[in-house]
Amino acid sequence: VLAHVALAKLLQDSDKGRAYYHATKAFGLAEADPIVLDVMGSMELARGNGARSVELIERAVDNGATSPSIRFHYAKALAAMGRSEDAKKTLDAIFAENRIFSELGEATALRETL
């Protein structure tokens, strides 16, 4: 599962087809895992499937994912679906924790647009 997740993340910008393949393989093996749900949801968002993206990443959050990165991806999917208020609340909750994560700048930029 971890190998498929790692390959999906590694290939997501350079080879979307292979990245999606590895994401779906990981999902087939561990569909309740928050990291797998996040990766699969992010892939769906990149493919223009916003509703499916929200559904998957929401499951990760509902399953107890506390990672600010996963919750940022959730906010991004919500924003893409026009759910700006929900996205703002999610981002504000992340910022209230004062945690550093690799996508903090991107999250801040998203919040400013909402």
N, C-alpha and C positions, 0 to 999 in steps of 0.2 A: 504494500500500500504506500509506504513512504517513498519508494522509488518512483512510483507512478506520480505521486504528488510533486516530488522534486522535479521530475521531467516536465510535468505540465507547467509548473512555474517557470522553469528554465526556458521553455520553448514558446511561452505565451506571446512574445513579441516577434519572434523570428519565424515560427512555423505553427500558426494557429490550428491547423488541421491535426498535426501530431500532438499538440498540446491538449486539444480537446479529446483526442483518443485516449491519452494517458489519464486525463481527468475522469472520463467515463469508466475506465478500468478501475481506478481507485474507488469511484462511487459504487461500482458493482461489488467491490470487496468489503467496503466499510461505509455504507450509506448513512449511518447515524453519527459518524465521526465529525466533530465541528470543523476540523481543518479540511477534510474532504468536502464537506458541504460548502465551505467558503470558496475553495478552489473551483468546484463545479459551478457554484453560483456566479463567480467572477467570470468564468468562461462563458456562461450563458449571457451575461450582460454584454460581454464583448461581441457576441454573436447577434445582439439585438433582441434577445429574449428577456426583457426586463421583468415581466411578471414571474417567469420561472426563476430568475435570479433572486428576486425578493423572497420567493417561497423557500428556496434552498438556504439562503443565508439567514433568513428568519428562523429556520429550524436550528441552525447552528447557535444562534443567540438564545433561542428558547431552551436548547439543550445545555445551557450554562456557559457558553463561550464568553470569557471575560476579556479576551484579547482586544486591545484597542484597534488593531488592524482589522480584525474580523468585523467589529462593529462599525468601523469606517466604511468597509466594503458594503455593509448593510445600508448605511446612510447614502452611499453613492447610488446604490440600486434604487432606494426609495426616491431619491432626487430625480433619477432618470425616469421614474414612473409618475412624476408630477406630485409626489407626496412630500412637498417641501417642508411642511410643518413637522412631520414625523422625522424627516432627515435632520432638521435643526435640533430637535429634542435629543436625538441619538448623538449628534456631534457635541452638543452642549454637555451631555452626560460624560462623554469621553474627556472633554477639556476640563471638567470639574475634578477629575481624578489626578490631573497634573502629571500624567505619565508620558514619557518620551517613547515614540515609536517611529519607525522609518518613514511613515507616510504622514507625519504630523503637518508638514508644510502643505501637502496636497489637501489634507483635511481642513486646514485653516482656510485655504483658498476656496474650497467648496462652500464652507460656512459663509464666507463673505458674499458669495453669489446668491445665496438663498434669501 
